[in-house]
Amino acid sequence: MSDANKTHIRIFDTTLRDGEQSPGATLNFGEKLEIARQLETLGVDVIEAGFPITSQGDFESVKAIGAELQRAVVCGLARCVPRDIDRAGEALQGANNPRIHVFCATSKIHREKKLKKPIDEIIRISIESVKQARQYTDNVEFSPEDGSRTELSVLVDITGAAVEAGATTINIPDTVGYAVPDEYGHIFAYMRDQLPQLDANDVYLSAHCHNDLGLAVANSLSAVQNGARQVECTINGIGERAGNASLEEVVMAMRTRADFFDRFDLGINAKKIYPLSRMVSSMTGLMVQRNKAIVGENAFAHEAGIHQDGMLKHRDTYEIMNPSAVGVPDSKLVLGKHSGRHAFRERVEHLGYTVDDETLQKAFDEFKALADKKKDVYDEDIEAILDQQLESSRQLWELVRFQVTSGTGVIAMATVVLRDATDTERMAAATGDGPIDAMYSAMQQITGVQTTLKDFHTRAITAGKDAQGEAAISVNHSGRLVNGRGWSTDVVEAAARAYLSALNRIRTTERKEVSATSPEDSEEPVSQP
C-alpha cells in the first residue's frame, strides 16, 4: 500500500507525566526539558509534559516545554475541575502547539465509590470541562477514566457529548490494566460503529493502556486494528504500578510486522529509541530489566550454541530486528585523556544529548578528570558524566569529601562534609553497620532528611579494574519511594552520590510542591487516566 493511502497513527508520549508517576521516579526541570527535546527529535506527535495543578514544578515544565518545542503538540493534563483546567491553560499560554487533556471517571465502581455522582451529573461536568478547555485551545482531549470497565452505553453517551462540546480526541483508557485484547479492540470498533460523528468531525480515538496483566502493548495494537488513531505510551514502559504501554515495543511491533500493520504509518525515527531509553532510565533511576524487549541488554544477545551458530550463518535466523534499527551501537567509540573538546562534543551529540556550552564545558572537565583515572572512557562513562551535570540543577547539597573506616571487629565510622546552596560547608560523623550505613547516617544528620533504605545495588558501568561503578538506591521518605543514582571509580563514593541524589530529590520536591485543588473545588482526588 502506498504511503499516501496509509493511516497515520499518532504516538502520544506520556513519559513526563504518567511515566514520572512511577514510584521513585522524579525528574527535575532540566531533565524534563532535555527528555522533551529528544522526544521531539524521536518524532512523537504529542508530548504530555505534566499535570500542572499538582505542583509548581509541573507547571513550569509544561510552560517551558510548550514554549520551546516547535513541531510536537505539548499537552497538559487536568481533571474535570475548573481550577485544574485554568491552571493547565495558564501553563500552555505561549505554547506553539498546545493541547489540554481533561478526564473524568466513568466506570460504575468509580461513579459509586469515588465520585459518588450519577452518570448524568458526570456527563454534565465533562461537557462543561471540555467547553472550558476550548477557551484556551481548539485542541482538547477527553478521557473517560477507567473506560475499559465502563458500560458501552455509557461510553457512547459521554463520548458523544464530549465531541459535541468540542473535544477533538477521545481517549478510552484501560486505567487499571484490566482489559484483554479482543475485549479492548471491540470497544473501539463499537464506538466507531455507534458514533459516525467521530469520522464526520475527524475526531481521533486514542488508546491508553496500563500493564498490570502484561497486556498493555497487545491491547494498544488491538485498538489500532479496530480504529484507534493515537496510542499513548512511555519510554521503557514506565508509569503507574506495572507501567504503561512501551513506546519502543508498540513502534517496533508495527515496523517489524509491517505485513500485518501495512495500513498504518508512524513518524518515528526508530534509531533514536535506544539512546533515549538509556537517558530516561538514567534520569529517572528506573533501570531497564536485562530481558526487556527492544532496549534491554539481552535483547540482541545470544548465548545458546545453536543460536550463535545460526547467527554466524545468517542474522535473520534468530534476530527479527537489526540492532542498529533502534540505535543499538555495533561498536563503541573510546575516548581518552588526549581526546579533544570537539571529539567529546560529537560523542555527546551522538548519544542524544542537547547541552549548552557551559554544561558541555563542565562535562568536558569531568571527562578529563576521569580520563586521568582510567585509560579508556566509554559511552557509558560519558552518559554518567552528562547525567550528573543535568542533575546538578536539583542539587541543594553537594558532596565535598568523605572518609570511612571499617574492618573485621571494628565499628564502621564515616565523616562526611557537604556544601549547601549558600556555599556553606557542614560536617558530621556517625557510626553504622558498615561504612555505607555510617556514611548515610552522617548525611542524614547534615541534611535533616530521615529515610529508610529499601534497595541498594551496584554494578560496573564498563569492563576492567578501572571501570566506573554505578550505585542505585531506593529510599522511603514519609511513605514515598525515591530513587537515587551515583557514579564514580570508587564504589563507596558512588554510593554516597546515589544517596545524596535521593536526598536532593526529596528536598527539591518538598520546595516545589503546592496544594492541589482544595476540597471545596472538588471531591475527586488527584488521579489520572
N, C-alpha and C positions, 0 to 999 in steps of 0.2 A: 504494500500500500504506500502511495506517495505521501511525503510529509505534509503536503497541503491538505490531504484528506484525513489526517490523524487528529485525534482529540488531545489537546494539551492537558496534562494533569499538573495542577499547581502543587508545589511542595511548600507546605506551611511548617516552618520550623519553630518549635516552642522550647528549645533548649534553654533559653534565657528566662523563661517563665516557669513552665511545668518542670523542665529539667532541673532548674535550680531549687525546686521544692523537694528534691531527693534529700533524705536525711543526711545532714552533714555537709551538703554542697552549698557553699556560699561564694558568690563572685563579687568582687569589688567593681567600682565604676570603670576603671581602666581595663579590667579583664573582660567585662561585658562588651565594652566598645570594640575591643580587639576581636572577640569572637564574632560580633555582628558584622564587622568588616569582612571577615573571612567567609561568613555565611553568604554575604552578597557576592563575593568572588566565586563561591561554590555554585551560585546560580539559583538559590532558593527564591521562590516567588514572594513569600510572605514571611516576615520575622516577627514573632510575638515577643516583644522586648521586655515585657514585665507587667505587673499588676499595680498600677500607680497608687492606688489607695492604701496599699499595705505598708509602705514605708517611703521616706524621703529619698532613700537610695534608689528604689524602683522608679519613682517619679523622675528623678534626674537622669537615670539611664535611658528611659523611654524618650525623654525630651532630647537628649544628646544624640541618640541613635537615629531618631526620626529626622533630626536636622542635618545629619552628616550623610546618610545613605541616599544615593541618587536613584537607583533602579528599583530595589526591593520595596514592597509595601511594608511599613512598620506599624505594628498592631499593639494596642494596649488593652488589657482585659479589665472588665468591670462587671460587677453584679448588677442585677436589675434594681439598683438603688440610686436615686438621683445624685447623691454626693459622690458615689463611685464614678458615675458617668461624667460628671463635671470635672472630676479630678483627671480622668483619662483624657478628656477633651483639652484640658489645660496643658497636659504633658505633651500632647500631639500638636499644639499650636506651633506653626513654623515647620512642621514635618513636610517633606517633599511628597510622600505618598502615604497618608495616614489611614488607619482603619481602627474603629472601635469594635471590640468583641464583647457583647453582652450575653449573660447567661442567667437562666432561672431553672430551678429544679422542677421536673415534671412527673417523675415516676410516682406510683401510688405510695410507696414507702416513704419517699421524700416529702410528698404532699402531706401525708398524715403524721409522720413522726418528726420531720424537721421544720417545714414551713407552717404546718397546721393551717393550711389555706385550701379552699375548694379550687377546682380547676378553672372555674370562671374567673375567679379573682387573679389567679396566676396568669391567665391569658391577658387580662386587662393590664396587669403590671408589665407584662412583656411588651405589649403594644406601646404603652407609654414610654417604655425604656428605649425601644427602637426609634421612636419618633424623637426622643430627646437626643439620642446619639446622632441622629441625622442633622441636628442643628450644628454639629461640629464637622461632620464629613458625610459625603454621599456613600462612602464605603463602610457598610455596617454588617457585621456578622452576628448571628443569633444562634445560641446553643440551648436546646432543652436538656439541661443536665440530667444525667442518668437516662439518656434517651433510649438505650438498648433495653431497659427494663420498663419503659413506658408503653402503655397500651397504644396500639397502632392508630386507633380512632383519635386518641388524644394528640398523638404526634401530628396527624393530619390537620386537626383543628388549630393547634398552636402554630404550626409551621405556616399554614395558610394565612393566619392573622399576622404573623411576623413579616411575611412577604408583602402583604397589603400595606403594612405600616412603613415599609421601605427597606427591609433587610435585603442585602444583595448576595449574602452567603448564608446558608443554613447548615450548621454543623450538628450531626447526630452522634454524640459521644457515647462510647462504651466506657463510661466513667469508672466502673469498678472491675473492668476486665472480665465480665460475666458471659458475654456472647460467644457463640461458636460461628464459624464462617458462613455456613448455609443460612443460619438464622439472621446474622447481621447483614449479609448481602440481600436477603429478602426484604429487609426494612427499606433499603434504598430503592429496590425495584418497585415496591408497593407505593412509596412516596411519589415516585415519578409517574406512576400509573394514575394515582388519585389526584395529583395536583398538576394539571397541564400548565398552570401559570408559572411553574418553575422554568420550563423551557421558553414560554412566551415572554418572560421578563429576564431571560438569561441569568437566572439565579443559580449559583453554584451549590451543589450538595457536597458536604465535606465529611470525612471520616476522622475520628479522633479516638484511638484505641489504647487501652492500658493492657499490661502484660501479665495480669495476675494468674492466668491459666496458661501463659506462654503462647497466646494466640494473637497477639497484637498485630503482627505483620500479616499473618494469614487473614485475619478479619479485614484489615485495611485493603488488601488485594482483592478480597471478595467484594468489598464495597465498590472498588474501581470497576470491577467487571459488571456491576449492577447499577452504574450510573453516577457514582461519586466522581467529581472532577477536581477534588482537592484532598490531599492526605496530610494530616497533622502528625508530626513525628519529631524525634530529637536525635542529636548526635549520640552515638553509643547506646541509644535506647534508654537514657536516664530519665527519671521522673518519679512521681509519687509511687510509693510502695515498690512493686516489681518493675516499675518504669513504663515508658511509652513505646509505641512502635518505633523501631530503629530506622532512622533515615537511610543509613547505608544499606540495610537489608531490603527495604522497600525499593530503593533505586536500583540496586544490582539484581534483584529478582526480576524486575521489569526489563532491565537491559539484557541480562543473561538469557532470559526466556522471552526474547523478542518475538519468537514464533508464536507464543501464546498471548502476548500483550502487543501484537502488531498494530492494534487500532490506536495506540496511545504514544505520545512522545513526552519527554521530560527535558527541561532546560538545564540539567545539572552537569557540571564539569566534574566527572567522577574522579579524575586524577587528584582533585583537592580533598577527597574524602579522608584518606589516611592521615595526612598532616593535621587536618582539623580534628580528627578523632584523638590524636595524641595531645593536641593543645587543650581540648576540653577535659580530657582525663587528668592532665597535669594541673590545670587551673582549678578544677572542682575537687580534686583529691579523690575522685572515684576511679579506681583502677579498672581497666578493661580485663575481663577474665581471659585467660590464655586461649580458651577454645571458642571465644566469641566469633560468630560469623563475620566475614569480610575484614575486620580490623584486629582480631585477636592475634597474639604472637604465633599461635599454632595454625592459623587459618590457611597458610600456604606452606606448612612444614610437613615433611614426610619422613617417618621413621621406619615403618614396616618394610622389610626387604622387598616384598613383592611390589609395593607401591614405588619404592625407589627405582627398582628395575624398570617398571612401566614408565616412570617419569623420564629416565635416561633415554628410553626408546622413542617416546613421544609424549610431550607435556599433556596433551588432551586426555591421556588415559586416566589420569587421576586429578586433573585440575580443570574445572569448568570455567574458570576465570583466569586471566593473566594478572599476576600481582600488580604489574605496572598500570593496569587499567584503573586501579583505585589509588594509585600514588605510592604503593609499597616500593621502596627503593631496592633495586637489584644489587647496588653497591653503595658504600658509604664514603663520602669524602672525609679524609682525615686531615685535620689541621694541626699545626704545631707551633712552637714558640717563635718560629721565623715567619709565620704567615702574617700577611699584612691586613690592614683595615678593609681594603677593597674586597679581598677574598672572603673575609669574615662577613661583610655586608651581603655579598652574593649568597653565601650559605644561609644567612638569616632569612633572606627573601625566599630562597628555595624551600626552606622549612615552613613557609606560610605565615611568617610574622610581618607585621607592618609597624615599624617603630620610628620615632623621631630621632633626630641627630643626637640629642642629649642622652636618650636612653641607649642608643646604639653605642655611644662612646663609653658609657658606664659598663655596658655588657662587654665591650671590647677589652676594657681594662681588667674586668673579671676573667675574661678568656686568657689574657696574657698571664695573669697571676696563676691561673690553673695550669697553663702550659708549662710554667716553671716547675710545677709539682709533678707533672706526669708527661711522658714523652709524646703521646698522641692524644688529641682531643677529638672525640667523635660527635656525630649528630646529637646523640642523647645528652652528651655533656653540654652542648650549646643550648639545647632546649631547656635544660635545667637552669642555666645561667639566665636565659631570657625570662623564664617563668619567675625566677626570684626578682628580677628587675621589675616586671609588671606587678608583682605582689607588693613591692616596696611602697606603693601608693597607699596601702592599707595599714602600713606599719606604724603603730603608736609606740611600740617598744622595739629596740634594736639590740642584737647580741653584740657586746663589746669583747668580752673574754670570759673564759671559764676554766676551772681546774677541778679535776676529780681524782680521788684516791680510793682504791678498793683492793681487795685481795682476800685470800683464804684466811678466815679467822679474824678479819679486820672489818670494823664498821665502815661502810662506804660513806664518804663525805664529799660534798660539792660546794664550791664557791663560784658564784655567778655574778657578773656585772652586766647590767642592762642600761641602755640610754633611752630616755623618754622623748616625747615630741618637743620638749623645751630644751633638749640637748643636755639634760642633767643626767649624770650617771648615778646609779644606785646599786649597792652590793648587798648580797645576802648569802648566808651559808646554812646548809642543812645536811642532816644525815638521812639515810634511807636504806631500803632493801635493794642494794646495788647502786652503782654510780648514776644510772639514768633516773631512778626513783629519787635519789638525793638531789640531783640537778633540777628535776621538775618541782620538787618541794621548795627549793630556793627561789625558783622563778615565780611560784605562786605567792611567796612572801612579798616579793618585789611588786608584782602587778596587782595583788589583791583579788585575783580571779581564782576561785576554787573549782576544781574539776575532778572528775573520776575517769581514769584511763580505762577505755573499753577495748581498744585494739591497738596493737603495735607490731609492725613488721618492717624488716629492712631487706634490701636487695642491692646487688651491684648493677649500676646502670650500664656499664660496659665491662669487657673482659680485662683480665690482667690484675696483678697485685696493686697497681696504682689506680685502679678504677675508682670513679666516684661512687659513693654509696648513697642510696636514697632511703630515707626513713619516712614511713607513712603511719599516721596515728589517727585514732578516733577518740574523742573525749566526750563525756556527758557533762553538760553545764545547765543546771536548773531544768533538767528533763529534756534538753535539746542536744542532739548529736552534732558535733562539729568535727570536721576533718582538718588535718594539717599535714604538710609535706616539707621535707628539708633535704638538702643535698650537700655533700662535702666528701673529700677524700678521707676524712676522719669520720667514721660511722657514729661516734659519740657526738661530734659536732652536728652531724646530720640530724640526730635525734633531738638535740637542743633546738635546732632551727625549725624542725617539724612542730615541736610543742609551742614554740614562740609564734609560729604561723597560726596555730589554732587559737592561742590567746588573743592575738591581734584580730582575728576574725570575730571573736566574741565581743571584744571592745568596740570594734567598728560597727557591728550590728546594733549594739546597745545604744550607741550615739546617734545612729540614723533612724532608729525605729520611731514611728509616730503612731498615735492611736488610730485604729481603723474606724469604720463607721460606728457612731455611737448608738447605744441601744434604742434611742428614740427614733433613729432613722430607719432601722430595720431589725427584725428579729433573726434574720438569716445570718449564720456565721460565715466568716470568710472561708470559702472553699473554692473549688474550680471544676471545670468540666472533666 
